[in-house]
Amino acid sequence: MASQRCDGCGSKVRIGGGIGDFWTFATESSGGIDLELADGTDHFLCFDCIERLPDDHDVTAEDVAALSVEDDHDLSVDDDPGPSAEDGSGGPDDER
């Protein structure tokens, strides 16, 4: 079994076929494909990332790069909920 990282999200994706599957008789299909984009660049993308590509214009390397930015944004967590009454910092309505 061979695998390759998705250029969009960075996840490890199975690539079906090849000599590795010959001996294991694996019947799973590939989890992504290589695409040649409108700007001439080649990218391997998983099917989830392919679904997230824009369909209102020709896809370019910038669109693929935006996929990883979206993933980073989705994974980030805001640990600072802001000022609270407990820490005494108050807010705009704080009357001191």
C-alpha positions as CSV (number, residue, x, y, z in Angstrom):
1,M,0.0,0.0,0.0
2,A,1.3,3.4,-1.0
3,S,0.3,6.7,0.5
4,Q,0.9,10.4,-0.2
5,R,0.2,13.6,1.7
6,C,-2.6,15.8,0.4
7,D,-1.3,19.2,-0.8
8,G,-4.5,20.8,0.6
9,C,-4.9,19.5,4.1
10,G,-1.7,17.5,4.7
11,S,-3.5,14.3,5.6
12,K,-1.9,11.0,4.6
13,V,-4.0,9.5,1.7
14,R,-4.0,5.9,0.4
15,I,-3.0,5.4,-3.2
16,G,-4.5,2.2,-4.6
17,G,-2.9,-0.1,-7.1
18,G,0.8,-0.7,-7.7
19,I,3.0,-3.6,-6.7
20,G,2.2,-3.1,-3.0
21,D,-1.4,-4.1,-3.5
22,F,-0.5,-7.1,-5.8
23,W,0.7,-9.2,-2.8
24,T,-1.9,-8.1,-0.3
25,F,-4.9,-8.2,-2.8
26,A,-6.2,-5.0,-1.3
27,T,-9.4,-3.8,-2.9
28,E,-9.6,-0.3,-1.5
29,S,-9.6,2.5,-3.9
30,S,-7.4,5.6,-3.8
31,G,-8.3,8.4,-1.5
32,G,-7.3,11.2,-3.9
33,I,-5.9,12.1,-7.3
34,D,-3.2,14.3,-9.0
35,L,-4.7,17.3,-10.6
36,E,-3.1,19.7,-13.2
37,L,-4.5,23.1,-12.4
38,A,-5.3,26.1,-14.7
39,D,-2.0,27.7,-13.8
40,G,0.0,24.6,-14.9
41,T,0.9,23.4,-11.4
42,D,0.3,19.8,-10.3
43,H,-1.2,18.9,-6.9
44,F,-2.2,15.7,-5.2
45,L,-5.5,16.3,-3.4
46,C,-7.7,14.1,-1.3
47,F,-11.4,13.9,-2.3
48,D,-12.5,16.0,0.6
49,C,-10.2,18.8,-0.5
50,I,-11.3,18.5,-4.1
51,E,-14.9,19.0,-2.9
52,R,-13.8,22.2,-1.1
53,L,-12.2,23.8,-4.2
54,P,-14.1,26.8,-5.7
55,D,-16.3,26.0,-8.7
56,D,-16.8,29.6,-9.8
57,H,-13.4,30.0,-11.5
58,D,-10.5,28.0,-12.8
59,V,-8.6,26.5,-9.8
60,T,-5.0,27.6,-9.2
61,A,-2.2,26.9,-6.7
62,E,-3.5,29.9,-4.6
63,D,-6.8,28.0,-4.1
64,V,-4.9,24.9,-2.9
65,A,-2.9,27.0,-0.5
66,A,-6.1,28.5,0.8
67,L,-7.3,25.0,1.7
68,S,-4.5,24.6,4.3
69,V,-5.2,28.1,5.7
70,E,-8.8,27.1,6.1
71,D,-7.7,23.9,7.9
72,D,-5.4,25.9,10.2
73,H,-8.2,28.3,11.0
74,D,-10.7,25.5,11.7
75,L,-8.2,23.9,14.1
76,S,-7.4,27.0,16.1
77,V,-9.1,27.6,19.4
78,D,-9.5,31.0,21.0
79,D,-8.2,30.3,24.5
80,D,-8.9,33.9,25.7
81,P,-12.6,34.4,26.3
82,G,-12.1,38.0,27.0
83,P,-12.5,40.0,30.2
84,S,-14.7,38.6,32.9
85,A,-16.2,40.0,36.1
86,E,-14.0,37.6,38.1
87,D,-10.7,39.1,37.1
88,G,-11.8,42.6,37.8
89,S,-10.9,43.8,34.3
90,G,-14.6,44.5,33.6
91,G,-15.5,45.7,30.2
92,P,-16.9,48.8,28.6
93,D,-19.7,48.9,31.2
94,D,-17.3,48.6,34.1
95,E,-18.0,51.4,36.5
96,R,-15.0,52.0,38.8
